[in-house]
Amino acid sequence: MKTVIQRVKSASVTVDGQLISTIGKGLLVLAAVAKDDTKAEVESMANKILKVKLWDDDKGGKWKWNVQDIDGEVLCVSQFTLLASAKRGNKLDFHKSAPASQAKELYDNFFAKVQALYKEDRVKNGVFQAMMDVALVNEGPVTIEIETNPPKMDNPTSFKPEDGDTFKGKVHKTFELPASLLE
């Protein structure tokens, strides 16, 4: 599962000119269900978005409070296009997205879990598979991407170890300066 969460001052969803949901200060959550997702990923994501610390506390501490700490609201919007790929040319590929029936079931589970873990009346929803107009006033802006199964990065530095070198947290390397530079 993949989400993009935005810290907002307000957000709303409109379908065919009709206002469906609106929130004040809190989180706009754009959520996509991948074809390999299970109920476990959905529950993990629901927990994560409610606990991620995006607000400063009242003592000036940075990134200390989550949406529950500020008594904020949450607007969830299904958005399968988050899983699109443009690796091959300019035409988008949606093969990572779950089929509609599976996606709806898991998305509905996700929404219900967010409501159950927080306050039902503080969590709002869009309309699954509808063409939605999503409006927001981003606070910050703060926009975070979260994946339940992020791609693994074996060697993010592209640093090639020499014989006897190992990777354990930090990379330590000794460099020798040419004698001509020391003169």
Disulfide bonds with the S-S distance in Angstrom:
none
